[in-house]
């Protein structure tokens, strides 16, 4: 296959032969395969396949609301089904030939580790573990390991290698080692049967290329660096001694992990004959190393130095890159600073908001009167009404912490707050205040980047809310007092994966060259309005006061204490 | 008439001759007349008459949402209609004779001052003023004089006579002088035509007894002391010099006001022949001096030393009495400390919450999904769902300041606050948190009384919410960790007025003796539940922290500033 590829680097591809890459995006509820033309990134065909297991693809446990698992069989069947149908659809396009598929890229949710056997196959595929929830994939949003997370935070922050400096200073219950440790404690039989643990982003490329040996399979730097405390500064994963301090059974896992994690422009391998047959492609198509959806999405949105890519959905991921030839400080509150995790050769920086669309959805489902819900979409109705409200006039201000605060406080144990209610406060006013609160959360992240010398020259927004809600995006532009661009492709994650497929397939010399051809200009730009921006500047000052009063140690004895105590009382009384 | 009266003091009345008193309660939307048996306070007949003018009796101005007036003609016609029909209904009772009516008592809303002519007749009754809103009665809830209120607060608090020490330190936009001053400024033609200003509580007794001369008519100590800064310490009303400092035209009003204000056990006069004929009673029936509804309601609920009477409706009035032979400190934050305003010979102490039912109504109308509003009463549905939630488990905490805070902060410029929201917070949880917040507000008032040496041994609740909502009352019992009694009569205000009618009519020596016969035991007692009270004790500690952080000067530079700034931005941007 490699011999087919023209060494064209950044130049235009020849007109007489179209070539294609496939991006496969494993989301929370479904998997999407996209076939794109590598010349310009245009979409030729796409197919979305919903995971059949559990509730919308998620295995739940009525006894533990923190638990969220997925059936690894859905990933395998999902790859087959989505790629097969996307390829079949692409065949109706003039000039498309399966022989002209140059590479496949994979992005997934994460941290979503899967316990695997000695051969790298998921335990859950075995009959004896099929009903064992611990043997399935531990979905990113599983929070059952919250106790382990704080234990790891505690131990890692005291370790001389300062393992948490590259991931914001706090280890999350969503992440790799928390989940593995929790499995050791809560499901020891599964833990003992697991030879290793593989991130979903690594599992799919491994599986479709047949390189599944846990010792050898390509571990992507994205998952390793952002979720498993992997960093060159301390020689890869945390030391065996450190892992043993968490639990002596964790130490061997370090040896069952590749020596070096690699960026996603590398090849994980070539499509096996077996898998190729199932999806209707020739065997041997190059497959790139996998990475997380937000990171590949940032590439699909055209990320480069100075560009912040925000992927705004139920929560947000905020991604930037920074050159590696300049010193970069540890930035407190960022979820991760990982060399090569977004664009190989650059630092990848990840921040995020724990809830954005989730807050709007919560409000619309729980606190909105019939007037806005009886006909049509509640969000459309509320946005329409809220758009007529001028900034500041409601007197309301909210904190966007209904699901905690990821950046910059890195504290899941925070809650929402609303202040300014009168006897006339209306649902659209509250809705607008919640949107504004998430905009102020976004601004806090932008400011944190800039405080540490990472200039934000440009903000590109993607994801469902950026695509569909001009009301929200205009508030973001006004509240941040910056233009807010919308990415050209509505499927930046799958496009990003296809870009990595094209690079791994040798069409482009590097990701930057591929982006120049395959990522098109922004579709729309929301510009800040002067009067609104002035009011929001004032409101942001007040937001920041509440933020610091309730969220930082400075006020811990005063009002941070109130929020924390309420959570403690809640958790205690719920058990009583 | 007086010769008919048996001097029975506290002893049982003779069985062979029943005697009756009439209580007339002028509410915000209607007037209620009740005929009661003076032997035991039992209700013989009642009639409610709705004011026909404006919206539910209130004259509004679309240009000024703060404005709320009433047509004085409604009061006159309301007295005629309600008393006539109550008396007619009473005639169907065995043993009832109009000749056996011993006295009439009047209670009204307030401060509701009416501009009157030289004869004491409302200007609004004259043709040339009929369409002039300023010439009508200025209903208690009219807030158009907010600027004048803060001017009066400013000047009175600096005055050497410390005119505000008996009314909480802040003069309200709802009160007598604010409204008069605002009339001088906004409607000078009406002001010039007005010879005097008479509180509704004084106007009705004056009108029905024919003693309407502004110089001479009986001014009740209740209205004078609580709303007009009348106090013996400085010789009655504030000095002419002080009034002139507000506006030189205000000074003469002091001379057109009775030398001494009097308690409601005194006779304002006797029913005129003309009025008597209109209501079907003999002329000459004694009429007691008027007072405010909450104060007479407290008497009807059995107030005595150590008993706090809470009248819980859209807002609350909290009334206590204290002996005058012991020194009583000025209690900061109370709306009034007035000798004789509740029970003659005792201090009357008034506190209150600016919004209680109003907050529940606001929430139910603006932020409750169809599920709870589609069928039946939203409050019933929400209460039922909220009653199943255990204290503390929602993690929510609210401040009950949607309409400001009357006691103990005396600050209308405060707003509501809700903290603790997650992505699962439900409408019944918020509803319960709002109820709990009002309960904590109630506890703050109880604590303030006790901090200043007024022991609260007993709490009697009346008003719509106390009557109808066991869910709310149980939370009050738990949150305050005290039994909460419900008054026996559902019409404590009208009963209280009838008690004053009976005393003024000479049936009883004093109010206390009348209460012993005419007020029956509590209908129901809600007792605190130990486990709930323990959780609420913790939550109240947190409520108090938020209360002090957002409401007191201690934090003014920090979080009080946030709330105040939001209000300032709101008011400014609304004008822009």
Interface residues (C-beta under 8 A of the other chain):
Chain A: X355 X358 X359 X362 X365 X366 X367 X368 X369 X370 X373 X374 X390 X391 X392 X393 X394 X395 X396 X397 X402 X403 X415 X416 X417 X418 X419 X420 X421 X422 X423 X424 X425 X426 X427 X430 X531 X535 X538 X539 X542 X545 X546 X549 X550 X558 X559 X561 X562 X563 X565 X566 X567 X569 X570 X572 X573 X574 X576
Chain B: X355 X358 X359 X362 X365 X366 X367 X368 X369 X370 X373 X374 X390 X391 X392 X393 X394 X395 X396 X397 X402 X403 X415 X416 X417 X418 X419 X420 X421 X422 X423 X424 X425 X426 X427 X430 X531 X535 X538 X539 X542 X545 X546 X549 X550 X558 X559 X561 X562 X563 X565 X566 X567 X569 X570 X572 X573 X574 X576
